[in-house]
């Protein structure tokens, strides 16, 4: 009897130790499904891949429990991919492109036991599903800071006499921007970039050249060349390849004065002289938060948007061509954003058709792509990506004075 009791106690002790070491068996087998519009060769998706992997590593989720679907179109193939991931046992499914949203939503309605996050989306609040969420960073903050870097470079070029008449329009220095689409996400970004430039060098104008592609190296390269031909001395971008920085590097080497500000990734390997910096996202911040909640069986909040305050955005390393004093100015601007004393879309810093703006809506209530509800201008600035009043995705779509859309 004593032997049996001892054996029983040993078994209990063994199971207790195993439970303590191994944790919840459901957590140990937790799987994350990832629907990516691109793959690791495309800057935007690469940043998401890195963020998810880093977050899962921090949460103790093994690589084999992350199931990837790469180059998934913004069509029914997204819905098929989501169903495949559910069949594979995934309890959280993430998509990283706006065009995936409707298909993710359709699957979420059928599978209430699975969490879905449609990154960059904007309908989660309206859809009101417990298992469907949207998230985005406040990347407009880092775009503004990257604009400060560009503005300081322009100031240096003007003061050193390196610009020619071709680089001016009515006395203002020409800046170019390669944009993917004329969506609010892009408009918000290029406007923030422009306002960052103007904060240190006010006499600028900017041309925006759209490619109608999120990722297309050739089109981005050609768009950059066209902007350089127009006399633009800084080329920013909301496009996902290295095409624009590469064109700027080639032109600079050939003797044209032009510099590049990239997006998502460090462009110095591709444009070691022309690249000044890149506006970037640190997706690990969100993914660690959201995956951690889902792993614990908790709901992911309907909307999430964070910026410099939590380290969710930043700029990449400054290139060797930046103007003297850039690092110090960048630190000053970031501190002001964190402190809430600098607001990117301060209505005192821009006009529309010559007028100060007091009303600008943030929400589209009827699906016609025109914002018609939730005045986002309060306290003297546009409240971009304010989850308490609209959505996490950018909504700023005003066309401010000084910026021209070429196509």
Order of alpha helices (4+ residues) and beta strands (2+ residues): alpha-alpha-beta-alpha-beta-alpha-beta-alpha-beta-alpha-beta-alpha-beta-beta-alpha-beta-alpha-beta-alpha-beta-beta-alpha-beta-beta-alpha-beta-beta-beta-beta-beta
